[in-house]
Amino acid sequence: MKENKKPRICLFVDGSNLYAGQYELFGPKKYLLFSEFIKQAEKKLKFVFAQIYFYASYSPTPKKPTKKQKEYLKNEALFYKNVKRTKNVIFFKGYRSKTSGKEKEVDVKLSVDLVGMGLLGKYEQAYLISGDADFLQAIFFVKKHYPQKIIGLICLNNKIMYKGLYYLPSWVVEFEKKVVRPRKIARKTKIIYIKKTAELCPRLS
């Protein structure tokens, strides 16, 4: 008798979107410790990610940065440093346009990997952390060709992909209890509460 093989579960992270969300929530003096965040999220979801694909780009450093800009850059550097040290993370680094400052390659690379790995059978279940609805078309493509695959959505409470909530199994992460549930959140959407502790959100040294 063959043993039931556990499905390979992968996480795809829109890193720049996640960073912007955590900075908005915790400010320049604290940052979300990604390794602890994943640990707590896995406990709530009751499964472990076999591989985490993280996509982001670093903000450009101005020639004469202000105090506020220096704080932001330091916060960003510490956040991504911890991401790279997190178990099972593959970090893709995009770049910023020298003229517009806009992020390049990141969203395209994430979409291509999500589709390509799905078609190649690299995962049975995939979860996306992002508030950007542009990724839905890549997900729909995979679901069309491989409807048996489970693809879910995880969002911070201030970076919610509202459109995605109606199509995908979805979880919204809250860091404070007694948060009023927005009317736009689909009924099937689940709320994950992760307590905001000093371990989860360390202060900048």
ChimeraX commands (.cxc) that place a marker at each C-alpha (Angstrom):
marker #1 position 0.00,0.00,0.00 radius 0.5
marker #1 position 1.41,3.39,-1.06 radius 0.5
marker #1 position 1.71,6.17,1.47 radius 0.5
marker #1 position -0.15,9.38,0.77 radius 0.5
marker #1 position 2.39,11.89,-0.46 radius 0.5
marker #1 position 2.09,15.34,1.06 radius 0.5
marker #1 position 1.46,18.08,-1.51 radius 0.5
marker #1 position 4.34,20.41,-2.27 radius 0.5
marker #1 position 3.29,23.83,-1.03 radius 0.5
marker #1 position 5.10,26.95,-2.25 radius 0.5
marker #1 position 4.80,30.60,-1.31 radius 0.5
marker #1 position 5.30,33.45,-3.77 radius 0.5
marker #1 position 5.89,36.85,-2.16 radius 0.5
marker #1 position 5.50,40.23,-3.80 radius 0.5
marker #1 position 8.28,41.55,-1.58 radius 0.5
marker #1 position 8.06,45.23,-2.41 radius 0.5
marker #1 position 4.32,45.21,-1.72 radius 0.5
marker #1 position 4.86,43.37,1.56 radius 0.5
marker #1 position 7.61,45.76,2.62 radius 0.5
marker #1 position 5.50,48.83,1.83 radius 0.5
marker #1 position 2.61,47.37,3.82 radius 0.5
marker #1 position 4.67,46.59,6.91 radius 0.5
marker #1 position 6.36,50.01,6.79 radius 0.5
marker #1 position 2.94,51.66,6.71 radius 0.5
marker #1 position 1.83,49.56,9.69 radius 0.5
marker #1 position 4.92,49.73,11.90 radius 0.5
marker #1 position 6.71,52.90,10.82 radius 0.5
marker #1 position 10.44,53.65,10.48 radius 0.5
marker #1 position 11.48,52.59,13.99 radius 0.5
marker #1 position 10.32,48.96,13.68 radius 0.5
marker #1 position 10.21,46.35,10.93 radius 0.5
marker #1 position 8.49,43.04,10.36 radius 0.5
marker #1 position 10.84,40.12,11.01 radius 0.5
marker #1 position 10.00,37.98,8.00 radius 0.5
marker #1 position 11.29,34.72,9.47 radius 0.5
marker #1 position 9.04,35.10,12.53 radius 0.5
marker #1 position 6.12,36.20,10.37 radius 0.5
marker #1 position 6.38,33.03,8.27 radius 0.5
marker #1 position 6.69,30.89,11.40 radius 0.5
marker #1 position 3.53,32.39,12.88 radius 0.5
marker #1 position 1.64,32.27,9.58 radius 0.5
marker #1 position 2.45,28.57,9.12 radius 0.5
marker #1 position 1.04,27.86,12.58 radius 0.5
marker #1 position -2.19,29.63,11.70 radius 0.5
marker #1 position -2.47,28.05,8.26 radius 0.5
marker #1 position -1.52,24.61,9.65 radius 0.5
marker #1 position 0.92,23.76,6.89 radius 0.5
marker #1 position 4.56,24.46,6.04 radius 0.5
marker #1 position 5.94,26.06,2.89 radius 0.5
marker #1 position 8.41,23.76,1.15 radius 0.5
marker #1 position 9.86,26.73,-0.75 radius 0.5
marker #1 position 9.45,30.49,-0.56 radius 0.5
marker #1 position 10.06,32.62,-3.65 radius 0.5
marker #1 position 10.58,36.27,-2.73 radius 0.5
marker #1 position 10.68,39.07,-5.33 radius 0.5
marker #1 position 11.77,42.64,-4.58 radius 0.5
marker #1 position 14.06,45.54,-5.41 radius 0.5
marker #1 position 15.96,47.97,-3.21 radius 0.5
marker #1 position 15.12,51.66,-3.16 radius 0.5
marker #1 position 17.76,53.89,-4.77 radius 0.5
marker #1 position 19.95,55.91,-2.41 radius 0.5
marker #1 position 19.79,59.69,-3.02 radius 0.5
marker #1 position 23.07,61.58,-3.26 radius 0.5
marker #1 position 22.11,63.64,-0.21 radius 0.5
marker #1 position 19.48,61.62,1.68 radius 0.5
marker #1 position 17.39,63.32,4.33 radius 0.5
marker #1 position 17.06,61.91,7.85 radius 0.5
marker #1 position 13.69,60.42,6.90 radius 0.5
marker #1 position 15.16,58.79,3.78 radius 0.5
marker #1 position 18.04,57.35,5.80 radius 0.5
marker #1 position 15.60,55.79,8.26 radius 0.5
marker #1 position 13.60,54.29,5.42 radius 0.5
marker #1 position 16.68,52.82,3.72 radius 0.5
marker #1 position 17.96,51.36,6.98 radius 0.5
marker #1 position 14.57,49.83,7.70 radius 0.5
marker #1 position 14.41,48.35,4.21 radius 0.5
marker #1 position 17.93,46.93,4.41 radius 0.5
marker #1 position 17.22,45.18,7.73 radius 0.5
marker #1 position 13.93,43.79,6.44 radius 0.5
marker #1 position 15.46,42.27,3.30 radius 0.5
marker #1 position 18.51,41.05,5.21 radius 0.5
marker #1 position 16.26,38.94,7.43 radius 0.5
marker #1 position 14.27,37.72,4.41 radius 0.5
marker #1 position 17.45,36.37,2.82 radius 0.5
marker #1 position 18.35,34.56,6.05 radius 0.5
marker #1 position 14.95,32.89,6.31 radius 0.5
marker #1 position 14.86,29.15,5.72 radius 0.5
marker #1 position 13.87,27.95,2.23 radius 0.5
marker #1 position 13.82,31.45,0.72 radius 0.5
marker #1 position 14.96,32.10,-2.85 radius 0.5
marker #1 position 15.38,35.85,-3.25 radius 0.5
marker #1 position 14.99,37.47,-6.67 radius 0.5
marker #1 position 16.38,40.99,-6.83 radius 0.5
marker #1 position 14.98,43.31,-9.47 radius 0.5
marker #1 position 16.12,46.87,-10.09 radius 0.5
marker #1 position 14.79,50.43,-10.24 radius 0.5
marker #1 position 14.69,52.59,-13.35 radius 0.5
marker #1 position 17.28,55.37,-13.17 radius 0.5
marker #1 position 14.87,57.79,-14.83 radius 0.5
marker #1 position 11.49,57.01,-13.26 radius 0.5
marker #1 position 12.56,55.13,-10.12 radius 0.5
marker #1 position 9.94,52.48,-10.88 radius 0.5
marker #1 position 10.56,48.83,-10.08 radius 0.5
marker #1 position 11.57,46.62,-13.01 radius 0.5
marker #1 position 11.45,42.84,-13.68 radius 0.5
marker #1 position 9.96,41.94,-10.29 radius 0.5
marker #1 position 6.26,41.53,-11.17 radius 0.5
marker #1 position 7.04,39.87,-14.50 radius 0.5
marker #1 position 9.45,37.39,-12.89 radius 0.5
marker #1 position 6.93,36.48,-10.20 radius 0.5
marker #1 position 4.17,35.95,-12.78 radius 0.5
marker #1 position 6.40,33.85,-15.04 radius 0.5
marker #1 position 7.56,31.67,-12.14 radius 0.5
marker #1 position 4.04,31.21,-10.80 radius 0.5
marker #1 position 2.83,30.04,-14.23 radius 0.5
marker #1 position 5.96,28.13,-15.24 radius 0.5
marker #1 position 6.37,26.22,-12.02 radius 0.5
marker #1 position 2.69,25.39,-12.03 radius 0.5
marker #1 position 2.81,23.96,-15.56 radius 0.5
marker #1 position 5.99,22.04,-14.77 radius 0.5
marker #1 position 4.45,20.47,-11.68 radius 0.5
marker #1 position 6.79,22.18,-9.20 radius 0.5
marker #1 position 3.93,22.66,-6.75 radius 0.5
marker #1 position 0.50,21.23,-5.96 radius 0.5
marker #1 position -0.47,24.22,-3.85 radius 0.5
marker #1 position 0.73,27.80,-4.18 radius 0.5
marker #1 position 0.03,30.87,-2.09 radius 0.5
marker #1 position 0.66,34.48,-3.03 radius 0.5
marker #1 position 1.36,37.35,-0.64 radius 0.5
marker #1 position 0.37,40.54,-2.41 radius 0.5
marker #1 position -2.23,43.25,-2.63 radius 0.5
marker #1 position -1.72,43.69,-6.38 radius 0.5
marker #1 position -4.57,42.36,-8.54 radius 0.5
marker #1 position -2.33,42.34,-11.65 radius 0.5
marker #1 position -1.19,38.83,-10.64 radius 0.5
marker #1 position -4.69,37.40,-11.02 radius 0.5
marker #1 position -4.30,36.76,-14.75 radius 0.5
marker #1 position -1.26,34.54,-14.12 radius 0.5
marker #1 position -3.23,32.63,-11.48 radius 0.5
marker #1 position -6.25,32.26,-13.76 radius 0.5
marker #1 position -4.00,30.81,-16.48 radius 0.5
marker #1 position -2.69,28.10,-14.15 radius 0.5
marker #1 position -6.16,27.32,-12.82 radius 0.5
marker #1 position -7.53,27.03,-16.36 radius 0.5
marker #1 position -4.98,24.41,-17.40 radius 0.5
marker #1 position -4.59,22.69,-14.02 radius 0.5
marker #1 position -7.86,23.19,-12.12 radius 0.5
marker #1 position -6.81,20.63,-9.51 radius 0.5
marker #1 position -4.06,22.91,-8.21 radius 0.5
marker #1 position -4.89,25.00,-5.16 radius 0.5
marker #1 position -3.81,28.63,-5.35 radius 0.5
marker #1 position -4.54,30.90,-2.40 radius 0.5
marker #1 position -4.07,34.52,-1.45 radius 0.5
marker #1 position -2.56,36.03,1.71 radius 0.5
marker #1 position -2.79,39.80,2.33 radius 0.5
marker #1 position -1.82,42.23,5.05 radius 0.5
marker #1 position -4.87,44.10,6.33 radius 0.5
marker #1 position -3.67,47.33,4.68 radius 0.5
marker #1 position -2.72,45.70,1.36 radius 0.5
marker #1 position -5.81,43.70,0.46 radius 0.5
marker #1 position -6.38,42.42,-3.07 radius 0.5
marker #1 position -10.16,42.78,-2.86 radius 0.5
marker #1 position -10.83,41.35,-6.31 radius 0.5
marker #1 position -8.77,38.27,-5.49 radius 0.5
marker #1 position -10.85,37.53,-2.39 radius 0.5
marker #1 position -13.81,36.56,-4.57 radius 0.5
marker #1 position -11.87,34.11,-6.74 radius 0.5
marker #1 position -9.33,32.50,-4.42 radius 0.5
marker #1 position -9.12,30.91,-0.98 radius 0.5
marker #1 position -7.98,33.96,0.98 radius 0.5
marker #1 position -6.54,34.99,4.33 radius 0.5
marker #1 position -6.13,38.53,5.66 radius 0.5
marker #1 position -3.45,39.07,8.32 radius 0.5
marker #1 position -4.37,41.28,11.27 radius 0.5
marker #1 position -1.89,42.43,13.91 radius 0.5
marker #1 position -4.48,43.94,16.25 radius 0.5
marker #1 position -7.59,42.29,17.70 radius 0.5
marker #1 position -11.09,43.78,17.45 radius 0.5
marker #1 position -10.42,45.15,13.99 radius 0.5
marker #1 position -13.68,45.99,12.19 radius 0.5
marker #1 position -14.17,43.64,9.24 radius 0.5
marker #1 position -14.41,45.72,6.04 radius 0.5
marker #1 position -17.64,45.21,4.10 radius 0.5
marker #1 position -15.68,44.56,0.91 radius 0.5
marker #1 position -14.08,41.39,2.32 radius 0.5
marker #1 position -15.72,38.27,0.91 radius 0.5
marker #1 position -17.54,36.10,3.44 radius 0.5
marker #1 position -15.31,33.08,2.85 radius 0.5
marker #1 position -12.16,35.09,3.57 radius 0.5
marker #1 position -10.45,34.01,6.79 radius 0.5
marker #1 position -8.76,36.36,9.24 radius 0.5
marker #1 position -5.35,35.41,10.65 radius 0.5
marker #1 position -4.43,37.17,13.88 radius 0.5
marker #1 position -0.69,37.41,14.53 radius 0.5
marker #1 position 0.19,39.17,17.76 radius 0.5
marker #1 position 2.48,42.18,17.32 radius 0.5
marker #1 position 5.33,41.33,19.69 radius 0.5
marker #1 position 8.89,42.63,20.06 radius 0.5
marker #1 position 10.05,39.37,18.49 radius 0.5
marker #1 position 7.83,39.87,15.45 radius 0.5
marker #1 position 8.54,43.59,15.11 radius 0.5
marker #1 position 12.00,44.43,16.51 radius 0.5
marker #1 position 13.14,48.01,16.86 radius 0.5
marker #1 position 15.95,49.38,14.77 radius 0.5
marker #1 position 19.19,49.38,16.71 radius 0.5
marker link #1:1,2 radius 0.2
marker link #1:2,3 radius 0.2
marker link #1:3,4 radius 0.2
marker link #1:4,5 radius 0.2
marker link #1:5,6 radius 0.2
marker link #1:6,7 radius 0.2
marker link #1:7,8 radius 0.2
marker link #1:8,9 radius 0.2
marker link #1:9,10 radius 0.2
marker link #1:10,11 radius 0.2
marker link #1:11,12 radius 0.2
marker link #1:12,13 radius 0.2
marker link #1:13,14 radius 0.2
marker link #1:14,15 radius 0.2
marker link #1:15,16 radius 0.2
marker link #1:16,17 radius 0.2
marker link #1:17,18 radius 0.2
marker link #1:18,19 radius 0.2
marker link #1:19,20 radius 0.2
marker link #1:20,21 radius 0.2
marker link #1:21,22 radius 0.2
marker link #1:22,23 radius 0.2
marker link #1:23,24 radius 0.2
marker link #1:24,25 radius 0.2
marker link #1:25,26 radius 0.2
marker link #1:26,27 radius 0.2
marker link #1:27,28 radius 0.2
marker link #1:28,29 radius 0.2
marker link #1:29,30 radius 0.2
marker link #1:30,31 radius 0.2
marker link #1:31,32 radius 0.2
marker link #1:32,33 radius 0.2
marker link #1:33,34 radius 0.2
marker link #1:34,35 radius 0.2
marker link #1:35,36 radius 0.2
marker link #1:36,37 radius 0.2
marker link #1:37,38 radius 0.2
marker link #1:38,39 radius 0.2
marker link #1:39,40 radius 0.2
marker link #1:40,41 radius 0.2
marker link #1:41,42 radius 0.2
marker link #1:42,43 radius 0.2
marker link #1:43,44 radius 0.2
marker link #1:44,45 radius 0.2
marker link #1:45,46 radius 0.2
marker link #1:46,47 radius 0.2
marker link #1:47,48 radius 0.2
marker link #1:48,49 radius 0.2
marker link #1:49,50 radius 0.2
marker link #1:50,51 radius 0.2
marker link #1:51,52 radius 0.2
marker link #1:52,53 radius 0.2
marker link #1:53,54 radius 0.2
marker link #1:54,55 radius 0.2
marker link #1:55,56 radius 0.2
marker link #1:56,57 radius 0.2
marker link #1:57,58 radius 0.2
marker link #1:58,59 radius 0.2
marker link #1:59,60 radius 0.2
marker link #1:60,61 radius 0.2
marker link #1:61,62 radius 0.2
marker link #1:62,63 radius 0.2
marker link #1:63,64 radius 0.2
marker link #1:64,65 radius 0.2
marker link #1:65,66 radius 0.2
marker link #1:66,67 radius 0.2
marker link #1:67,68 radius 0.2
marker link #1:68,69 radius 0.2
marker link #1:69,70 radius 0.2
marker link #1:70,71 radius 0.2
marker link #1:71,72 radius 0.2
marker link #1:72,73 radius 0.2
marker link #1:73,74 radius 0.2
marker link #1:74,75 radius 0.2
marker link #1:75,76 radius 0.2
marker link #1:76,77 radius 0.2
marker link #1:77,78 radius 0.2
marker link #1:78,79 radius 0.2
marker link #1:79,80 radius 0.2
marker link #1:80,81 radius 0.2
marker link #1:81,82 radius 0.2
marker link #1:82,83 radius 0.2
marker link #1:83,84 radius 0.2
marker link #1:84,85 radius 0.2
marker link #1:85,86 radius 0.2
marker link #1:86,87 radius 0.2
marker link #1:87,88 radius 0.2
marker link #1:88,89 radius 0.2
marker link #1:89,90 radius 0.2
marker link #1:90,91 radius 0.2
marker link #1:91,92 radius 0.2
marker link #1:92,93 radius 0.2
marker link #1:93,94 radius 0.2
marker link #1:94,95 radius 0.2
marker link #1:95,96 radius 0.2
marker link #1:96,97 radius 0.2
marker link #1:97,98 radius 0.2
marker link #1:98,99 radius 0.2
marker link #1:99,100 radius 0.2
marker link #1:100,101 radius 0.2
marker link #1:101,102 radius 0.2
marker link #1:102,103 radius 0.2
marker link #1:103,104 radius 0.2
marker link #1:104,105 radius 0.2
marker link #1:105,106 radius 0.2
marker link #1:106,107 radius 0.2
marker link #1:107,108 radius 0.2
marker link #1:108,109 radius 0.2
marker link #1:109,110 radius 0.2
marker link #1:110,111 radius 0.2
marker link #1:111,112 radius 0.2
marker link #1:112,113 radius 0.2
marker link #1:113,114 radius 0.2
marker link #1:114,115 radius 0.2
marker link #1:115,116 radius 0.2
marker link #1:116,117 radius 0.2
marker link #1:117,118 radius 0.2
marker link #1:118,119 radius 0.2
marker link #1:119,120 radius 0.2
marker link #1:120,121 radius 0.2
marker link #1:121,122 radius 0.2
marker link #1:122,123 radius 0.2
marker link #1:123,124 radius 0.2
marker link #1:124,125 radius 0.2
marker link #1:125,126 radius 0.2
marker link #1:126,127 radius 0.2
marker link #1:127,128 radius 0.2
marker link #1:128,129 radius 0.2
marker link #1:129,130 radius 0.2
marker link #1:130,131 radius 0.2
marker link #1:131,132 radius 0.2
marker link #1:132,133 radius 0.2
marker link #1:133,134 radius 0.2
marker link #1:134,135 radius 0.2
marker link #1:135,136 radius 0.2
marker link #1:136,137 radius 0.2
marker link #1:137,138 radius 0.2
marker link #1:138,139 radius 0.2
marker link #1:139,140 radius 0.2
marker link #1:140,141 radius 0.2
marker link #1:141,142 radius 0.2
marker link #1:142,143 radius 0.2
marker link #1:143,144 radius 0.2
marker link #1:144,145 radius 0.2
marker link #1:145,146 radius 0.2
marker link #1:146,147 radius 0.2
marker link #1:147,148 radius 0.2
marker link #1:148,149 radius 0.2
marker link #1:149,150 radius 0.2
marker link #1:150,151 radius 0.2
marker link #1:151,152 radius 0.2
marker link #1:152,153 radius 0.2
marker link #1:153,154 radius 0.2
marker link #1:154,155 radius 0.2
marker link #1:155,156 radius 0.2
marker link #1:156,157 radius 0.2
marker link #1:157,158 radius 0.2
marker link #1:158,159 radius 0.2
marker link #1:159,160 radius 0.2
marker link #1:160,161 radius 0.2
marker link #1:161,162 radius 0.2
marker link #1:162,163 radius 0.2
marker link #1:163,164 radius 0.2
marker link #1:164,165 radius 0.2
marker link #1:165,166 radius 0.2
marker link #1:166,167 radius 0.2
marker link #1:167,168 radius 0.2
marker link #1:168,169 radius 0.2
marker link #1:169,170 radius 0.2
marker link #1:170,171 radius 0.2
marker link #1:171,172 radius 0.2
marker link #1:172,173 radius 0.2
marker link #1:173,174 radius 0.2
marker link #1:174,175 radius 0.2
marker link #1:175,176 radius 0.2
marker link #1:176,177 radius 0.2
marker link #1:177,178 radius 0.2
marker link #1:178,179 radius 0.2
marker link #1:179,180 radius 0.2
marker link #1:180,181 radius 0.2
marker link #1:181,182 radius 0.2
marker link #1:182,183 radius 0.2
marker link #1:183,184 radius 0.2
marker link #1:184,185 radius 0.2
marker link #1:185,186 radius 0.2
marker link #1:186,187 radius 0.2
marker link #1:187,188 radius 0.2
marker link #1:188,189 radius 0.2
marker link #1:189,190 radius 0.2
marker link #1:190,191 radius 0.2
marker link #1:191,192 radius 0.2
marker link #1:192,193 radius 0.2
marker link #1:193,194 radius 0.2
marker link #1:194,195 radius 0.2
marker link #1:195,196 radius 0.2
marker link #1:196,197 radius 0.2
marker link #1:197,198 radius 0.2
marker link #1:198,199 radius 0.2
marker link #1:199,200 radius 0.2
marker link #1:200,201 radius 0.2
marker link #1:201,202 radius 0.2
marker link #1:202,203 radius 0.2
marker link #1:203,204 radius 0.2
marker link #1:204,205 radius 0.2
view
